[in-house]
Amino acid sequence: MQVALVLVLAVPGACGPTPGADTGATTTTGADDSSSSSEDTSTGELPDPPQCPDFRPEATPLAVTIVNSRPEPVYIEVAVLDPELPGYRVARPYDLLDAETAAVVNERGLCHTYRRCSFDLWCPWSFGENPGHDPCDPAQESPPPLRLDPGASYSAAPWDGLAFAPAEVPYECFHALCGVPAPEPTECLLASAYAGELIARVRVGAALDCGGDEPCDCEPDAEEGWCEASGGAVVGAAPVDASLSFPVDALTITIQ
């Protein structure tokens, strides 16, 4: 296992409607917004402002490189269960586990970006006819395994350095943007900058099971040395771990 320091910028993904999309909500702002005003006119005193959480914590992104030092090709299991949508799978070639709790701090569901507490994204679970409605439309797909030839390295998508936990955000924190139809809290995932001991893990096997279908292996490019299989499952996938103290800028996981 090796830990190297490299600066990489993370680019978040998105799921659901784009900011500013028509969600069917009625936005009320300005002088006509009586629902967000709670002045005590009897005393002339203004109420205390809502305690809104910090939506944009600063964190260190982590670049992750996986290297195959074995004399034969290896296959990395990429598909993992979505943490929020039972039966769906997401792509995650490596896990980052909190060394104390074993929680996977880099797990992200298909609708993760849609549920984040952030002023630049549409508010989750505030609209629709049914309370708790989540309009993200996931697809029933299973990300295929990766093949790494001997000596090849694969640069995985970086981790943003953030851990997320469910939170209820006060109505006033979102009202100006979302115009939620009732003065109730909004549930979402609130970010915090992670710091602590981590175990980085990849799931590795020596062969693919194509399930009786056409061959599902792939032929890596001679220069890159890795490729994405067309399907199949990794046979006998076993964990390969590396330890790190976060924050650091980069990590190399070596398959030996």
ZADO-1210 file (C-alpha; in nm, 4 decimals, padded with zeros to 6 digits):
<atoms>
<atom x="00.0000" y="00.0000" z="00.0000" code="MET" pos="1"/>
<atom x="00.1226" y="00.3521" z="-00.0827" code="GLN" pos="2"/>
<atom x="-00.0051" y="00.6964" z="00.0064" code="VAL" pos="3"/>
<atom x="00.0987" y="00.9863" z="-00.2169" code="ALA" pos="4"/>
<atom x="00.0119" y="01.3545" z="-00.2068" code="LEU" pos="5"/>
<atom x="-00.1462" y="01.5007" z="-00.5248" code="VAL" pos="6"/>
<atom x="-00.3965" y="01.7864" z="-00.5538" code="LEU" pos="7"/>
<atom x="-00.7125" y="01.6946" z="-00.7486" code="VAL" pos="8"/>
<atom x="-01.0407" y="01.8832" z="-00.7797" code="LEU" pos="9"/>
<atom x="-01.3660" y="01.6881" z="-00.7424" code="ALA" pos="10"/>
<atom x="-01.6610" y="01.7536" z="-00.9726" code="VAL" pos="11"/>
<atom x="-02.0012" y="01.6621" z="-00.8228" code="PRO" pos="12"/>
<atom x="-02.2651" y="01.4835" z="-01.0265" code="GLY" pos="13"/>
<atom x="-02.6349" y="01.5539" z="-01.0410" code="ALA" pos="14"/>
<atom x="-02.9616" y="01.3660" z="-01.0296" code="CYS" pos="15"/>
<atom x="-03.3105" y="01.5073" z="-01.0777" code="GLY" pos="16"/>
<atom x="-03.4230" y="01.8374" z="-01.2293" code="PRO" pos="17"/>
<atom x="-03.1764" y="02.1143" z="-01.2896" code="THR" pos="18"/>
<atom x="-03.1736" y="02.4194" z="-01.0618" code="PRO" pos="19"/>
<atom x="-03.4519" y="02.6535" z="-01.1569" code="GLY" pos="20"/>
<atom x="-03.6658" y="02.3794" z="-01.3139" code="ALA" pos="21"/>
<atom x="-04.0438" y="02.4024" z="-01.2833" code="ASP" pos="22"/>
<atom x="-04.1303" y="02.1760" z="-00.9900" code="THR" pos="23"/>
<atom x="-04.4898" y="02.2763" z="-00.9526" code="GLY" pos="24"/>
<atom x="-04.4211" y="02.4677" z="-00.6316" code="ALA" pos="25"/>
<atom x="-04.5628" y="02.8098" z="-00.5613" code="THR" pos="26"/>
<atom x="-04.2859" y="03.0481" z="-00.4578" code="THR" pos="27"/>
<atom x="-04.3849" y="03.3321" z="-00.2302" code="THR" pos="28"/>
<atom x="-04.1370" y="03.6095" z="-00.1677" code="THR" pos="29"/>
<atom x="-04.1283" y="03.9787" z="-00.0833" code="GLY" pos="30"/>
<atom x="-04.4030" y="04.1747" z="00.0866" code="ALA" pos="31"/>
<atom x="-04.6684" y="03.9147" z="00.0064" code="ASP" pos="32"/>
<atom x="-04.4738" y="03.6408" z="00.1860" code="ASP" pos="33"/>
<atom x="-04.6724" y="03.6396" z="00.5075" code="SER" pos="34"/>
<atom x="-04.5923" y="03.2766" z="00.5872" code="SER" pos="35"/>
<atom x="-04.2205" y="03.3430" z="00.6420" code="SER" pos="36"/>
<atom x="-04.2725" y="03.6470" z="00.8607" code="SER" pos="37"/>
<atom x="-04.3293" y="03.6004" z="01.2316" code="SER" pos="38"/>
<atom x="-04.2789" y="03.9511" z="01.3734" code="GLU" pos="39"/>
<atom x="-04.4144" y="04.0048" z="01.7202" code="ASP" pos="40"/>
<atom x="-04.6143" y="04.3197" z="01.6479" code="THR" pos="41"/>
<atom x="-04.7359" y="04.3406" z="02.0036" code="SER" pos="42"/>
<atom x="-04.3861" y="04.4131" z="02.1342" code="THR" pos="43"/>
<atom x="-04.2194" y="04.5431" z="01.8200" code="GLY" pos="44"/>
<atom x="-03.9393" y="04.2854" z="01.8543" code="GLU" pos="45"/>
<atom x="-03.8159" y="04.0672" z="01.5696" code="LEU" pos="46"/>
<atom x="-03.7889" y="03.6901" z="01.6244" code="PRO" pos="47"/>
<atom x="-03.4520" y="03.5208" z="01.6497" code="ASP" pos="48"/>
<atom x="-03.3189" y="03.4170" z="01.3064" code="PRO" pos="49"/>
<atom x="-03.3362" y="03.0438" z="01.2280" code="PRO" pos="50"/>
<atom x="-03.0276" y="02.8399" z="01.3077" code="GLN" pos="51"/>
<atom x="-02.9438" y="02.7309" z="00.9535" code="CYS" pos="52"/>
<atom x="-02.6577" y="02.4811" z="00.9154" code="PRO" pos="53"/>
<atom x="-02.3477" y="02.5430" z="00.7079" code="ASP" pos="54"/>
<atom x="-02.4384" y="02.4093" z="00.3644" code="PHE" pos="55"/>
<atom x="-02.0932" y="02.4447" z="00.2067" code="ARG" pos="56"/>
<atom x="-01.8219" y="02.3059" z="00.4328" code="PRO" pos="57"/>
<atom x="-01.4659" y="02.3173" z="00.3037" code="GLU" pos="58"/>
<atom x="-01.3075" y="01.9765" z="00.2545" code="ALA" pos="59"/>
<atom x="-01.0037" y="01.8151" z="00.0926" code="THR" pos="60"/>
<atom x="-01.0777" y="01.6056" z="-00.2200" code="PRO" pos="61"/>
<atom x="-00.9028" y="01.2687" z="-00.2376" code="LEU" pos="62"/>
<atom x="-00.7638" y="01.1305" z="-00.5646" code="ALA" pos="63"/>
<atom x="-00.7599" y="00.7484" z="-00.5694" code="VAL" pos="64"/>
<atom x="-00.5430" y="00.5338" z="-00.7974" code="THR" pos="65"/>
<atom x="-00.5678" y="00.1536" z="-00.8126" code="ILE" pos="66"/>
<atom x="-00.2555" y="-00.0340" z="-00.9279" code="VAL" pos="67"/>
<atom x="-00.2257" y="-00.4025" z="-01.0236" code="ASN" pos="68"/>
<atom x="00.1152" y="-00.5365" z="-00.9209" code="SER" pos="69"/>
<atom x="00.0212" y="-00.9013" z="-00.9794" code="ARG" pos="70"/>
<atom x="00.1617" y="-01.0949" z="-01.2777" code="PRO" pos="71"/>
<atom x="-00.1886" y="-01.1667" z="-01.4094" code="GLU" pos="72"/>
<atom x="-00.4987" y="-00.9575" z="-01.4871" code="PRO" pos="73"/>
<atom x="-00.7380" y="-00.8750" z="-01.2039" code="VAL" pos="74"/>
<atom x="-01.1044" y="-00.7772" z="-01.2067" code="TYR" pos="75"/>
<atom x="-01.2434" y="-00.5074" z="-00.9787" code="ILE" pos="76"/>
<atom x="-01.6026" y="-00.5293" z="-00.8608" code="GLU" pos="77"/>
<atom x="-01.7688" y="-00.1931" z="-00.9226" code="VAL" pos="78"/>
<atom x="-02.1441" y="-00.2477" z="-00.8711" code="ALA" pos="79"/>
<atom x="-02.2686" y="-00.2008" z="-00.5142" code="VAL" pos="80"/>
<atom x="-02.6163" y="-00.1669" z="-00.3674" code="LEU" pos="81"/>
<atom x="-02.7659" y="00.1808" z="-00.3572" code="ASP" pos="82"/>
<atom x="-02.7768" y="00.2919" z="00.0091" code="PRO" pos="83"/>
<atom x="-03.1239" y="00.4463" z="-00.0288" code="GLU" pos="84"/>
<atom x="-03.3055" y="00.2672" z="-00.3125" code="LEU" pos="85"/>
<atom x="-03.3419" y="-00.1081" z="-00.2454" code="PRO" pos="86"/>
<atom x="-03.2701" y="-00.3231" z="-00.5498" code="GLY" pos="87"/>
<atom x="-03.0755" y="-00.0565" z="-00.7385" code="TYR" pos="88"/>
<atom x="-02.6995" y="-00.0516" z="-00.7875" code="ARG" pos="89"/>
<atom x="-02.4458" y="00.2263" z="-00.8192" code="VAL" pos="90"/>
<atom x="-02.0840" y="00.2345" z="-00.9359" code="ALA" pos="91"/>
<atom x="-01.8240" y="00.2529" z="-00.6582" code="ARG" pos="92"/>
<atom x="-01.4852" y="00.0922" z="-00.7383" code="PRO" pos="93"/>
<atom x="-01.3485" y="00.1601" z="-00.3897" code="TYR" pos="94"/>
<atom x="-01.4916" y="00.1978" z="-00.0405" code="ASP" pos="95"/>
<atom x="-01.3652" y="00.4358" z="00.2262" code="LEU" pos="96"/>
<atom x="-01.4584" y="00.2931" z="00.5647" code="LEU" pos="97"/>
<atom x="-01.4376" y="00.4804" z="00.8914" code="ASP" pos="98"/>
<atom x="-01.1804" y="00.2778" z="01.0871" code="ALA" pos="99"/>
<atom x="-01.3850" y="00.2998" z="01.4077" code="GLU" pos="100"/>
<atom x="-01.7445" y="00.2556" z="01.2913" code="THR" pos="101"/>
<atom x="-01.6891" y="00.0739" z="00.9557" code="ALA" pos="102"/>
<atom x="-01.9372" y="00.3169" z="00.7949" code="ALA" pos="103"/>
<atom x="-01.8693" y="00.3720" z="00.4237" code="VAL" pos="104"/>
<atom x="-01.8182" y="00.7479" z="00.4168" code="VAL" pos="105"/>
<atom x="-01.7985" y="00.7761" z="00.0361" code="ASN" pos="106"/>
<atom x="-02.1223" y="00.5908" z="-00.0445" code="GLU" pos="107"/>
<atom x="-02.3517" y="00.7895" z="-00.2692" code="ARG" pos="108"/>
<atom x="-02.6960" y="00.6861" z="-00.3916" code="GLY" pos="109"/>
<atom x="-02.8346" y="00.7486" z="-00.7390" code="LEU" pos="110"/>
<atom x="-03.0278" y="01.0435" z="-00.5993" code="CYS" pos="111"/>
<atom x="-02.7559" y="01.1666" z="-00.3650" code="HIS" pos="112"/>
<atom x="-02.7115" y="01.5075" z="-00.5263" code="THR" pos="113"/>
<atom x="-03.0877" y="01.5476" z="-00.5272" code="TYR" pos="114"/>
<atom x="-03.1053" y="01.5127" z="-00.1481" code="ARG" pos="115"/>
<atom x="-02.8126" y="01.7322" z="-00.0512" code="ARG" pos="116"/>
<atom x="-02.8761" y="02.0334" z="00.1689" code="CYS" pos="117"/>
<atom x="-02.7570" y="02.3030" z="-00.0694" code="SER" pos="118"/>
<atom x="-02.8895" y="02.6392" z="-00.1779" code="PHE" pos="119"/>
<atom x="-02.7981" y="02.5772" z="-00.5417" code="ASP" pos="120"/>
<atom x="-03.0102" y="02.2644" z="-00.5774" code="LEU" pos="121"/>
<atom x="-03.3838" y="02.2031" z="-00.5723" code="TRP" pos="122"/>
<atom x="-03.5205" y="02.1145" z="-00.2285" code="CYS" pos="123"/>
<atom x="-03.5903" y="01.7410" z="-00.1892" code="PRO" pos="124"/>
<atom x="-03.9156" y="01.5957" z="-00.0606" code="TRP" pos="125"/>
<atom x="-04.0959" y="01.9283" z="-00.0310" code="SER" pos="126"/>
<atom x="-04.3291" y="01.9092" z="-00.3303" code="PHE" pos="127"/>
<atom x="-04.5634" y="01.6662" z="-00.4983" code="GLY" pos="128"/>
<atom x="-04.9010" y="01.5283" z="-00.3998" code="GLU" pos="129"/>
<atom x="-04.7561" y="01.2703" z="-00.1612" code="ASN" pos="130"/>
<atom x="-04.5475" y="01.3687" z="00.1420" code="PRO" pos="131"/>
<atom x="-04.1974" y="01.2278" z="00.1108" code="GLY" pos="132"/>
<atom x="-04.2209" y="01.2052" z="-00.2674" code="HIS" pos="133"/>
<atom x="-03.8796" y="01.1706" z="-00.4310" code="ASP" pos="134"/>
<atom x="-03.9110" y="01.2381" z="-00.8056" code="PRO" pos="135"/>
<atom x="-03.5607" y="01.1185" z="-00.8993" code="CYS" pos="136"/>
<atom x="-03.5998" y="00.8549" z="-01.1720" code="ASP" pos="137"/>
<atom x="-03.3314" y="00.5873" z="-01.1299" code="PRO" pos="138"/>
<atom x="-03.2396" y="00.3275" z="-01.3919" code="ALA" pos="139"/>
<atom x="-03.2146" y="-00.0472" z="-01.3315" code="GLN" pos="140"/>
<atom x="-02.8548" y="-00.0902" z="-01.4446" code="GLU" pos="141"/>
<atom x="-02.5581" y="-00.2723" z="-01.2968" code="SER" pos="142"/>
<atom x="-02.2183" y="-00.1102" z="-01.3567" code="PRO" pos="143"/>
<atom x="-01.9776" y="-00.3627" z="-01.5135" code="PRO" pos="144"/>
<atom x="-01.6475" y="-00.4758" z="-01.3565" code="PRO" pos="145"/>
<atom x="-01.3089" y="-00.3302" z="-01.4448" code="LEU" pos="146"/>
<atom x="-01.0135" y="-00.5294" z="-01.5763" code="ARG" pos="147"/>
<atom x="-00.6590" y="-00.4254" z="-01.4883" code="LEU" pos="148"/>
<atom x="-00.3696" y="-00.5964" z="-01.6628" code="ASP" pos="149"/>
<atom x="-00.0353" y="-00.6508" z="-01.4859" code="PRO" pos="150"/>
<atom x="00.1318" y="-00.3185" z="-01.4053" code="GLY" pos="151"/>
<atom x="-00.1746" y="-00.1143" z="-01.5051" code="ALA" pos="152"/>
<atom x="-00.3148" y="00.1692" z="-01.2972" code="SER" pos="153"/>
<atom x="-00.6691" y="00.3065" z="-01.2875" code="TYR" pos="154"/>
<atom x="-00.7552" y="00.6594" z="-01.1733" code="SER" pos="155"/>
<atom x="-01.0929" y="00.6343" z="-01.0044" code="ALA" pos="156"/>
<atom x="-01.3325" y="00.9223" z="-00.9520" code="ALA" pos="157"/>
<atom x="-01.2104" y="01.1328" z="-00.6582" code="PRO" pos="158"/>
<atom x="-01.3909" y="01.1507" z="-00.3257" code="TRP" pos="159"/>
<atom x="-01.5098" y="01.4963" z="-00.2243" code="ASP" pos="160"/>
<atom x="-01.3908" y="01.4536" z="00.1360" code="GLY" pos="161"/>
<atom x="-01.7436" y="01.4955" z="00.2721" code="LEU" pos="162"/>
<atom x="-01.9510" y="01.2720" z="00.4954" code="ALA" pos="163"/>
<atom x="-02.3316" y="01.3013" z="00.4828" code="PHE" pos="164"/>
<atom x="-02.5967" y="01.2376" z="00.7452" code="ALA" pos="165"/>
<atom x="-02.9764" y="01.2882" z="00.7424" code="PRO" pos="166"/>
<atom x="-03.0875" y="01.6246" z="00.8763" code="ALA" pos="167"/>
<atom x="-03.4032" y="01.8277" z="00.9136" code="GLU" pos="168"/>
<atom x="-03.3514" y="02.1806" z="00.7895" code="VAL" pos="169"/>
<atom x="-03.5727" y="02.4585" z="00.9329" code="PRO" pos="170"/>
<atom x="-03.8462" y="02.5762" z="00.7015" code="TYR" pos="171"/>
<atom x="-03.7104" y="02.9326" z="00.7005" code="GLU" pos="172"/>
<atom x="-03.3743" y="02.8171" z="00.5651" code="CYS" pos="173"/>
<atom x="-03.5329" y="02.6940" z="00.2409" code="PHE" pos="174"/>
<atom x="-03.8470" y="02.9010" z="00.2094" code="HIS" pos="175"/>
<atom x="-03.7065" y="03.1890" z="00.0019" code="ALA" pos="176"/>
<atom x="-03.5712" y="02.9479" z="-00.2600" code="LEU" pos="177"/>
<atom x="-03.8240" y="02.6670" z="-00.2584" code="CYS" pos="178"/>
<atom x="-04.1518" y="02.8171" z="-00.1481" code="GLY" pos="179"/>
<atom x="-04.2449" y="02.5035" z="00.0426" code="VAL" pos="180"/>
<atom x="-04.6220" y="02.4882" z="00.0757" code="PRO" pos="181"/>
<atom x="-04.6285" y="02.4429" z="00.4541" code="ALA" pos="182"/>
<atom x="-04.4053" y="02.5668" z="00.7390" code="PRO" pos="183"/>
<atom x="-04.2513" y="02.2263" z="00.8002" code="GLU" pos="184"/>
<atom x="-03.8867" y="02.1179" z="00.8073" code="PRO" pos="185"/>
<atom x="-03.7262" y="01.9731" z="00.4968" code="THR" pos="186"/>
<atom x="-03.5365" y="01.6427" z="00.5212" code="GLU" pos="187"/>
<atom x="-03.2091" y="01.6122" z="00.3321" code="CYS" pos="188"/>
<atom x="-02.8472" y="01.5001" z="00.3655" code="LEU" pos="189"/>
<atom x="-02.6239" y="01.7498" z="00.5412" code="LEU" pos="190"/>
<atom x="-02.2499" y="01.7508" z="00.4617" code="ALA" pos="191"/>
<atom x="-01.9594" y="01.7702" z="00.7037" code="SER" pos="192"/>
<atom x="-01.5871" y="01.7690" z="00.6277" code="ALA" pos="193"/>
<atom x="-01.4468" y="01.4293" z="00.7265" code="TYR" pos="194"/>
<atom x="-01.1272" y="01.3910" z="00.9277" code="ALA" pos="195"/>
<atom x="-00.9924" y="01.0688" z="01.0785" code="GLY" pos="196"/>
<atom x="-00.8631" y="00.7206" z="01.0109" code="GLU" pos="197"/>
<atom x="-00.9937" y="00.5424" z="00.7022" code="LEU" pos="198"/>
<atom x="-00.9632" y="00.1992" z="00.5436" code="ILE" pos="199"/>
<atom x="-00.9676" y="00.2094" z="00.1625" code="ALA" pos="200"/>
<atom x="-01.0970" y="-00.1139" z="00.0095" code="ARG" pos="201"/>
<atom x="-01.1304" y="-00.2569" z="-00.3407" code="VAL" pos="202"/>
<atom x="-01.3016" y="-00.5885" z="-00.4203" code="ARG" pos="203"/>
<atom x="-01.0793" y="-00.7993" z="-00.6472" code="VAL" pos="204"/>
<atom x="-01.1081" y="-01.1331" z="-00.8264" code="GLY" pos="205"/>
<atom x="-00.9098" y="-01.3248" z="-01.0886" code="ALA" pos="206"/>
<atom x="-01.1914" y="-01.4106" z="-01.3328" code="ALA" pos="207"/>
<atom x="-01.5333" y="-01.3109" z="-01.4668" code="LEU" pos="208"/>
<atom x="-01.8527" y="-01.5153" z="-01.4764" code="ASP" pos="209"/>
<atom x="-02.0512" y="-01.4120" z="-01.7835" code="CYS" pos="210"/>
<atom x="-02.3563" y="-01.6095" z="-01.6765" code="GLY" pos="211"/>
<atom x="-02.3755" y="-01.8192" z="-01.9925" code="GLY" pos="212"/>
<atom x="-02.4078" y="-01.5145" z="-02.2162" code="ASP" pos="213"/>
<atom x="-02.1687" y="-01.4046" z="-02.4837" code="GLU" pos="214"/>
<atom x="-01.8094" y="-01.3427" z="-02.3670" code="PRO" pos="215"/>
<atom x="-01.8150" y="-01.0395" z="-02.1386" code="CYS" pos="216"/>
<atom x="-01.4418" y="-00.9823" z="-02.0930" code="ASP" pos="217"/>
<atom x="-01.2633" y="-00.6884" z="-02.2549" code="CYS" pos="218"/>
<atom x="-00.9226" y="-00.6228" z="-02.4104" code="GLU" pos="219"/>
<atom x="-00.7379" y="-00.3328" z="-02.2466" code="PRO" pos="220"/>
<atom x="-00.5749" y="-00.0632" z="-02.4522" code="ASP" pos="221"/>
<atom x="-00.1998" y="-00.1293" z="-02.4676" code="ALA" pos="222"/>
<atom x="-00.1185" y="00.2127" z="-02.3228" code="GLU" pos="223"/>
<atom x="-00.3885" y="00.2338" z="-02.0545" code="GLU" pos="224"/>
<atom x="-00.3767" y="-00.1311" z="-01.9479" code="GLY" pos="225"/>
<atom x="-00.7370" y="-00.1368" z="-01.8192" code="TRP" pos="226"/>
<atom x="-01.0862" y="-00.1641" z="-01.9653" code="CYS" pos="227"/>
<atom x="-01.4510" y="-00.1885" z="-01.8677" code="GLU" pos="228"/>
<atom x="-01.6070" y="-00.5318" z="-01.9190" code="ALA" pos="229"/>
<atom x="-01.9331" y="-00.5557" z="-02.1105" code="SER" pos="230"/>
<atom x="-02.0992" y="-00.7387" z="-01.8203" code="GLY" pos="231"/>
<atom x="-02.0564" y="-01.0386" z="-01.5936" code="GLY" pos="232"/>
<atom x="-01.9705" y="-01.0763" z="-01.2275" code="ALA" pos="233"/>
<atom x="-01.6337" y="-01.0982" z="-01.0544" code="VAL" pos="234"/>
<atom x="-01.5612" y="-01.4520" z="-00.9360" code="VAL" pos="235"/>
<atom x="-01.4475" y="-01.4853" z="-00.5751" code="GLY" pos="236"/>
<atom x="-01.4101" y="-01.1121" z="-00.5142" code="ALA" pos="237"/>
<atom x="-01.1974" y="-01.0528" z="-00.2036" code="ALA" pos="238"/>
<atom x="-01.1109" y="-00.7228" z="-00.0324" code="PRO" pos="239"/>
<atom x="-00.7744" y="-00.5529" z="-00.0747" code="VAL" pos="240"/>
<atom x="-00.7262" y="-00.2823" z="00.1891" code="ASP" pos="241"/>
<atom x="-00.5065" y="00.0202" z="00.2443" code="ALA" pos="242"/>
<atom x="-00.5064" y="00.2517" z="00.5476" code="SER" pos="243"/>
<atom x="-00.4807" y="00.6294" z="00.5549" code="LEU" pos="244"/>
<atom x="-00.5217" y="00.9246" z="00.7866" code="SER" pos="245"/>
<atom x="-00.7505" y="01.1767" z="00.6218" code="PHE" pos="246"/>
<atom x="-00.7220" y="01.4531" z="00.5071" code="PRO" pos="247"/>
<atom x="-00.4603" y="01.3781" z="00.2409" code="VAL" pos="248"/>
<atom x="-00.4755" y="01.4687" z="-00.1266" code="ASP" pos="249"/>
<atom x="-00.4161" y="01.1301" z="-00.2896" code="ALA" pos="250"/>
<atom x="-00.4077" y="00.7584" z="-00.2236" code="LEU" pos="251"/>
<atom x="-00.2691" y="00.4617" z="-00.4184" code="THR" pos="252"/>
<atom x="-00.4222" y="00.1183" z="-00.3527" code="ILE" pos="253"/>
<atom x="-00.1833" y="-00.1525" z="-00.4718" code="THR" pos="254"/>
<atom x="-00.3203" y="-00.4990" z="-00.5508" code="ILE" pos="255"/>
<atom x="-00.0443" y="-00.7402" z="-00.4535" code="GLN" pos="256"/>
</atoms>
